[in-house]
Amino acid sequence: MVAALIRGKPDAVLGLATGSSPMPLYEALGAENLDLGRVRGFSLDEYLGLGSTHKHSYAQVIRREVVDRLGLAPALIHTPDGEAADGALEAAGFEDRIRAAGGIDLQVLGIGSNGHLAFNEPPSAFTSRTRVVELADSTRADNARFFDSLEDVPTHAITQGLATIFEARHLLLIAHGHRKAEAVARAIEGPVTEQFPASMIQLHPNVTVILDEAAASKL
Ligand code: GLP
Protein backbone atom coordinates (compact mmCIF):
# COMPACT_ATOMS: atom_id res chain seq x y z
CA MET A 1 0.00 0.00 0.00
CA VAL A 2 2.78 2.41 0.86
CA ALA A 3 4.69 1.54 -2.29
CA ALA A 4 1.55 1.92 -4.40
CA LEU A 5 0.91 5.32 -2.88
CA ILE A 6 4.43 6.49 -3.71
CA ARG A 7 4.29 5.08 -7.25
CA GLY A 8 1.17 7.15 -7.85
CA LYS A 9 2.43 10.21 -5.98
CA PRO A 10 6.24 10.41 -5.80
CA ASP A 11 6.05 13.38 -3.41
CA ALA A 12 3.54 11.66 -1.09
CA VAL A 13 3.43 12.85 2.51
CA LEU A 14 4.01 10.03 4.99
CA GLY A 15 3.40 10.13 8.72
CA LEU A 16 6.29 8.20 10.24
CA ALA A 17 6.13 6.15 13.43
CA THR A 18 9.04 4.89 15.50
CA GLY A 19 8.92 1.93 17.87
CA SER A 20 9.50 -1.64 16.78
CA SER A 21 6.14 -2.19 15.04
CA PRO A 22 6.79 -0.35 11.75
CA MET A 23 10.37 -1.52 11.24
CA PRO A 24 9.45 -4.50 8.99
CA LEU A 25 7.41 -2.10 6.86
CA TYR A 26 10.39 0.20 6.38
CA GLU A 27 12.59 -2.80 5.55
CA ALA A 28 10.07 -4.09 3.00
CA LEU A 29 9.76 -0.66 1.44
CA GLY A 30 13.50 -0.70 0.86
CA ALA A 31 13.11 -3.82 -1.29
CA GLU A 32 10.60 -2.15 -3.62
CA ASN A 33 13.14 -0.38 -5.80
CA LEU A 34 11.36 2.93 -5.59
CA ASP A 35 12.79 6.39 -5.97
CA LEU A 36 11.90 7.88 -2.60
CA GLY A 37 13.88 11.08 -3.02
CA ARG A 38 10.79 13.28 -3.23
CA VAL A 39 8.78 11.64 -0.45
CA ARG A 40 7.96 14.02 2.37
CA GLY A 41 7.57 12.87 5.97
CA PHE A 42 6.47 13.95 9.41
CA SER A 43 7.33 12.03 12.56
CA LEU A 44 4.60 11.37 15.07
CA ASP A 45 6.46 12.41 18.15
CA GLU A 46 9.74 13.17 19.92
CA TYR A 47 11.04 12.93 23.47
CA LEU A 48 11.36 16.24 25.21
CA GLY A 49 14.93 17.02 26.18
CA LEU A 50 16.55 14.76 23.59
CA GLY A 51 18.12 16.73 20.75
CA SER A 52 18.07 15.55 17.16
CA THR A 53 21.61 14.19 17.52
CA HIS A 54 20.90 12.13 20.66
CA LYS A 55 21.08 8.45 19.75
CA HIS A 56 17.72 7.63 21.39
CA SER A 57 15.88 10.62 19.98
CA TYR A 58 13.16 9.75 17.49
CA ALA A 59 14.83 12.14 15.04
CA GLN A 60 17.83 9.80 15.06
CA VAL A 61 15.68 6.66 14.85
CA ILE A 62 13.85 8.07 11.83
CA ARG A 63 17.17 9.19 10.34
CA ARG A 64 18.72 5.72 10.74
CA GLU A 65 15.76 3.45 10.06
CA VAL A 66 13.91 5.44 7.43
CA VAL A 67 15.84 8.32 5.86
CA ASP A 68 19.23 6.65 5.45
CA ARG A 69 17.86 3.16 4.85
CA LEU A 70 15.43 4.26 2.15
CA GLY A 71 17.30 7.17 0.62
CA LEU A 72 14.84 9.88 1.61
CA ALA A 73 15.90 13.51 1.39
CA PRO A 74 16.68 14.62 4.98
CA ALA A 75 15.41 18.14 4.29
CA LEU A 76 11.95 16.76 3.47
CA ILE A 77 11.57 14.82 6.74
CA HIS A 78 10.42 16.67 9.84
CA THR A 79 10.52 15.62 13.47
CA PRO A 80 9.49 17.93 16.32
CA ASP A 81 12.52 19.49 18.00
CA GLY A 82 12.76 17.91 21.44
CA GLU A 83 15.11 20.64 22.56
CA ALA A 84 13.00 23.59 21.48
CA ALA A 85 13.08 26.35 24.09
CA ASP A 86 9.33 26.84 23.69
CA GLY A 87 7.52 23.51 23.26
CA ALA A 88 4.16 25.12 22.47
CA LEU A 89 5.70 27.23 19.72
CA GLU A 90 7.49 24.21 18.28
CA ALA A 91 4.24 22.23 18.34
CA ALA A 92 2.32 25.00 16.57
CA GLY A 93 5.08 25.33 13.94
CA PHE A 94 4.96 21.58 13.36
CA GLU A 95 1.22 21.75 12.69
CA ASP A 96 1.86 24.60 10.24
CA ARG A 97 4.42 22.53 8.36
CA ILE A 98 2.00 19.60 8.03
CA ARG A 99 -0.69 21.96 6.76
CA ALA A 100 1.70 23.61 4.30
CA ALA A 101 2.57 20.17 2.90
CA GLY A 102 -1.12 19.63 2.15
CA GLY A 103 -1.71 17.19 5.01
CA ILE A 104 -0.56 13.61 5.51
CA ASP A 105 -1.48 11.04 2.85
CA LEU A 106 -0.71 7.97 4.90
CA GLN A 107 0.00 7.86 8.61
CA VAL A 108 1.90 4.83 9.91
CA LEU A 109 0.91 4.02 13.50
CA GLY A 110 1.92 1.63 16.24
CA ILE A 111 -0.16 1.23 19.37
CA GLY A 112 0.98 1.49 22.97
CA SER A 113 0.09 -1.38 25.29
CA ASN A 114 -1.99 1.20 27.20
CA GLY A 115 -3.83 2.25 24.04
CA HIS A 116 -1.82 5.34 23.21
CA LEU A 117 -1.32 6.56 19.66
CA ALA A 118 1.97 8.42 19.21
CA PHE A 119 2.36 9.77 22.76
CA ASN A 120 -1.32 10.55 23.30
CA GLU A 121 -1.68 8.80 26.62
CA PRO A 122 -5.05 7.86 28.11
CA PRO A 123 -7.03 10.00 28.49
CA SER A 124 -6.42 12.29 25.47
CA ALA A 125 -8.99 14.47 23.77
CA PHE A 126 -9.94 13.48 20.23
CA THR A 127 -9.65 17.22 19.47
CA SER A 128 -6.03 17.40 20.71
CA ARG A 129 -3.35 18.82 18.46
CA THR A 130 0.46 18.67 18.53
CA ARG A 131 1.56 19.55 22.07
CA VAL A 132 3.83 18.75 24.97
CA VAL A 133 2.62 15.81 27.09
CA GLU A 134 3.73 13.88 30.15
CA LEU A 135 4.42 10.20 29.53
CA ALA A 136 2.55 7.49 31.42
CA ASP A 137 4.63 5.37 33.78
CA SER A 138 3.68 2.29 31.74
CA THR A 139 4.95 3.94 28.54
CA ARG A 140 8.26 4.84 30.16
CA ALA A 141 8.55 1.24 31.38
CA ASP A 142 7.66 -0.15 27.92
CA ASN A 143 10.22 2.07 26.22
CA ALA A 144 12.99 1.55 28.79
CA ARG A 145 14.23 -1.31 26.61
CA PHE A 146 15.57 1.26 24.15
CA PHE A 147 17.53 3.08 26.90
CA ASP A 148 20.25 2.11 29.38
CA SER A 149 17.87 2.39 32.32
CA LEU A 150 14.34 3.48 33.25
CA GLU A 151 15.73 6.71 34.71
CA ASP A 152 17.11 7.62 31.29
CA VAL A 153 13.65 7.55 29.65
CA PRO A 154 12.40 11.13 29.34
CA THR A 155 9.28 12.07 31.29
CA HIS A 156 7.75 14.30 28.59
CA ALA A 157 7.40 14.40 24.82
CA ILE A 158 6.04 16.45 21.94
CA THR A 159 3.40 14.48 20.09
CA GLN A 160 1.05 14.96 17.20
CA GLY A 161 -2.43 15.25 18.69
CA LEU A 162 -5.27 12.83 18.04
CA ALA A 163 -7.00 15.38 15.78
CA THR A 164 -3.74 15.86 13.88
CA ILE A 165 -3.45 12.11 13.35
CA PHE A 166 -7.14 11.82 12.45
CA GLU A 167 -6.72 14.30 9.58
CA ALA A 168 -4.38 11.95 7.73
CA ARG A 169 -6.15 10.56 4.66
CA HIS A 170 -5.24 6.95 5.45
CA LEU A 171 -4.26 5.39 8.78
CA LEU A 172 -2.10 2.26 8.75
CA LEU A 173 -1.90 0.68 12.21
CA ILE A 174 0.61 -2.12 12.73
CA ALA A 175 0.90 -4.38 15.78
CA HIS A 176 2.75 -7.59 16.55
CA GLY A 177 2.76 -10.00 19.46
CA HIS A 178 0.61 -11.04 22.43
CA ARG A 179 1.68 -7.93 24.35
CA LYS A 180 -0.53 -5.87 22.03
CA ALA A 181 -3.53 -8.22 21.80
CA GLU A 182 -5.62 -6.57 24.52
CA ALA A 183 -4.95 -3.04 23.24
CA VAL A 184 -5.73 -4.07 19.65
CA ALA A 185 -9.05 -5.63 20.68
CA ARG A 186 -10.05 -2.53 22.64
CA ALA A 187 -9.01 -0.23 19.79
CA ILE A 188 -11.05 -2.12 17.19
CA GLU A 189 -13.97 -3.57 19.15
CA GLY A 190 -14.14 -1.63 22.40
CA PRO A 191 -16.08 1.54 23.14
CA VAL A 192 -14.91 4.66 21.32
CA THR A 193 -13.60 6.76 24.16
CA GLU A 194 -10.94 9.33 24.95
CA GLN A 195 -10.05 7.05 27.88
CA PHE A 196 -8.56 4.73 25.25
CA PRO A 197 -7.07 6.94 22.52
CA ALA A 198 -6.54 4.22 19.90
CA SER A 199 -10.30 3.60 19.81
CA MET A 200 -10.43 6.79 17.74
CA ILE A 201 -9.51 4.76 14.66
CA GLN A 202 -13.08 3.41 14.61
CA LEU A 203 -14.26 6.88 13.58
CA HIS A 204 -11.84 7.25 10.66
CA PRO A 205 -13.15 6.51 7.14
CA ASN A 206 -9.95 4.94 5.81
CA VAL A 207 -8.06 2.68 8.21
CA THR A 208 -5.96 -0.42 7.57
CA VAL A 209 -4.85 -2.57 10.50
CA ILE A 210 -2.05 -5.08 9.97
CA LEU A 211 -1.65 -7.67 12.75
CA ASP A 212 0.12 -10.93 13.29
CA GLU A 213 -1.92 -13.78 14.78
CA ALA A 214 -0.75 -13.05 18.31
CA ALA A 215 -1.77 -9.40 18.18
CA ALA A 216 -5.12 -10.42 16.68
CA SER A 217 -5.74 -13.19 19.22
CA LYS A 218 -8.25 -11.25 21.36
CA LEU A 219 -10.43 -10.02 18.50
C1 GLP B 1 6.02 4.44 21.47
C2 GLP B 1 5.73 5.50 20.39
C3 GLP B 1 4.51 5.16 19.61
C4 GLP B 1 4.60 3.69 19.24
C5 GLP B 1 4.40 2.87 20.47
C6 GLP B 1 4.56 1.37 20.26
O1 GLP B 1 5.94 4.93 22.75
N1 GLP B 1 5.62 6.84 20.87
O2 GLP B 1 4.41 5.99 18.49
O3 GLP B 1 3.61 3.37 18.34
O4 GLP B 1 5.16 3.33 21.55
O5 GLP B 1 5.89 0.98 20.23
P1 GLP B 1 6.36 -0.44 19.72
O6 GLP B 1 6.03 -0.48 18.27
O7 GLP B 1 7.84 -0.49 19.95
O8 GLP B 1 5.61 -1.43 20.51
Boltz pocket constraint, residues with backbone or C-beta under 6 A from the ligand:
constraints:
  - pocket:
      binder: B
      contacts: [[A, 17], [A, 18], [A, 19], [A, 20], [A, 21], [A, 22], [A, 44], [A, 45], [A, 109], [A, 110], [A, 111], [A, 112], [A, 113], [A, 116], [A, 117], [A, 118], [A, 119], [A, 139], [A, 143], [A, 174]]
      max_distance: 6.0
